Amino acid sequence: MPKCLCPIVPTIFLAPLAAWKIENLTMMSPDEVSALGVVRDVYEDDQLTEIVVEDIRIPSQQAGPASTEMDPEGVAAVLAEFAGDGVDAADVRLWMHSHAAMKTFWSQTDVDCIEGLRTGEGAPLVSIVTNHDGHRLGRIDWWEPVRLTLDDVPVEVLLPDYDLADELSATLAERVRPFPPPPKTKALAIRDTPAPNHHGLWWEDDGLDLLGGHVWGADVDEEDVR
Ligand SMILES: [Zn+2]
């Protein structure tokens, strides 16, 4: 069945297992590191809306602070491992790599690697680059029937649906209440302060003598003031 490619940008979702592995692989590796993964395309009305990354595996490779290069036999071994789990090789369409301490972007080496992982008709290749700051940059490439690249594709972690929304909402209503309004104070805001009278005094009758400078309130005797 012919399927539309992407009038809208699909979201790349990481299943919990894949998210855990990608996050920890990134943080455990002081240098760059590559992994391959299995994906599941989700279509709604022939429209690709999501690509879910289900799992990843690490092929043997050479890696340094600024590059990673998978061994061809390492890639073949990972494909064989996935096949042993019943995964179709055609669904192994994720390449993720970490940029370690560097920012997330696509280097020319990365673009060359993506070209080398060219996929078949209607089968998008998902690429994700991560780093130690927790950034994830996503990209989707098609080669057939047309060459197409979507960059800066959102990458989100797929949370399980625990079906606990009603319970959570009831607990929220039962246990969380607003703070009471703050008590009113006698202090006057500046905007409420009356203009001084012709003696330059405020509240002369209440004993507040700003010119004397030290009497606060008519009922304060000198003993208390000292
Ligand atoms: Zn890179």
Residues whose N, C-alpha, C, O or C-beta is under 5 A from the ligand:
A	BS01	ZN	F105 S107 D110
